[in-house]
Amino acid sequence: MEEQICILQPLLEKTEEYSKTSLKLLKLKFVDKTADFSSMVLTRLIILCVILFFALVLNIAAGLWLGDLFGKNYLGFLTLSAFYGLSAITLLIIYPQIKDRVNNRIIKNALN
């Protein structure tokens, strides 16, 4: 009986060591994925802020320019508002297709 315990003891120690190593590897993989995701989100957020600021200034300039063409500043901004309203309606119509593509992309990146 004592021999069986002696034979099983190294096996149990190796199993415990393997489990600890597997857990450490799982933690490191999680940290790697989290770091990749966080850096991607932060970088894209900074780029998005710069693009939004550029778009805001560009839209103000376009509204003023169109206002000069139409003779009244409010008509320039009204024209831009109509354009963005139509764009929003178009995006709402194709929203399900966009959502599916984004979901698939997120799942694909998370599993790789």
C-alpha positions in Angstrom: 0.0 0.0 0.0 2.8 2.3 0.9 4.5 1.7 -2.5 1.3 2.8 -4.3 1.4 6.1 -2.4 5.1 6.6 -3.2 4.3 5.9 -6.9 1.3 8.3 -7.0 3.1 11.1 -5.1 5.4 12.2 -7.9 2.4 12.0 -10.3 0.3 14.2 -8.1 3.1 16.7 -7.7 3.6 16.9 -11.5 -0.1 17.3 -12.0 -0.2 20.1 -9.5 2.7 21.8 -11.2 1.1 21.4 -14.6 -2.1 22.9 -13.3 -0.3 25.9 -11.8 1.7 26.4 -15.1 -1.5 26.1 -17.1 -3.2 28.7 -14.9 -0.2 31.1 -15.3 -0.3 30.7 -19.1 -4.0 31.4 -19.1 -3.5 34.6 -17.1 -0.7 35.7 -19.4 -2.9 35.1 -22.4 -5.7 37.1 -20.8 -3.3 40.0 -20.0 -2.0 39.9 -23.6 -5.5 40.0 -25.1 -6.6 42.7 -22.7 -3.5 44.9 -23.4 -4.0 44.5 -27.2 -7.7 45.4 -26.9 -7.0 48.4 -24.5 -4.3 49.8 -26.7 -6.4 49.4 -29.8 -9.4 51.2 -28.2 -7.3 54.0 -26.7 -5.5 54.6 -30.0 -8.7 54.6 -32.0 -10.4 56.9 -29.5 -7.6 59.5 -29.8 -7.7 59.3 -33.6 -11.5 59.6 -33.5 -11.3 62.7 -31.4 -8.9 64.3 -33.8 -11.1 63.4 -36.8 -14.2 64.7 -35.0 -12.5 68.0 -34.2 -11.5 68.3 -37.9 -15.0 67.5 -39.0 -16.5 70.0 -36.7 -14.3 72.8 -38.0 -14.9 71.7 -41.6 -18.6 71.7 -41.1 -18.6 75.2 -39.6 -16.6 76.4 -42.6 -18.9 74.5 -45.1 -22.0 76.0 -43.4 -20.6 79.5 -43.6 -19.5 79.0 -47.2 -22.9 77.7 -48.3 -24.5 80.5 -46.4 -22.5 83.0 -48.5 -23.6 81.2 -51.6 -27.2 81.3 -50.6 -27.1 84.8 -49.3 -28.0 83.9 -45.7 -25.9 82.0 -43.2 -28.7 80.0 -41.7 -29.5 78.5 -45.1 -26.0 77.1 -45.3 -26.4 75.4 -41.9 -29.9 74.3 -42.8 -28.6 72.6 -46.0 -25.9 70.8 -44.0 -28.5 69.7 -41.4 -30.7 68.2 -44.2 -27.7 66.3 -45.5 -26.9 64.9 -42.1 -30.5 64.0 -41.6 -30.6 62.0 -44.8 -27.4 60.4 -43.8 -28.8 59.4 -40.4 -31.9 57.9 -42.0 -29.7 55.9 -44.4 -27.6 54.6 -41.6 -30.7 53.6 -39.6 -31.9 51.6 -42.6 -28.6 49.7 -43.0 -27.9 49.4 -39.2 -28.5 45.6 -39.0 -25.9 44.9 -41.6 -23.4 47.1 -40.0 -24.1 45.6 -36.6 -23.6 42.0 -37.9 -20.2 42.9 -39.5 -19.0 44.7 -36.4 -20.0 41.7 -34.2 -18.3 39.2 -36.5 -15.2 41.3 -36.5 -15.1 41.6 -32.7 -15.6 37.9 -32.3 -12.9 37.1 -34.9 -10.4 39.4 -33.2 -11.2 38.0 -29.8 -10.6 34.4 -30.8 -7.4 34.9 -32.7 
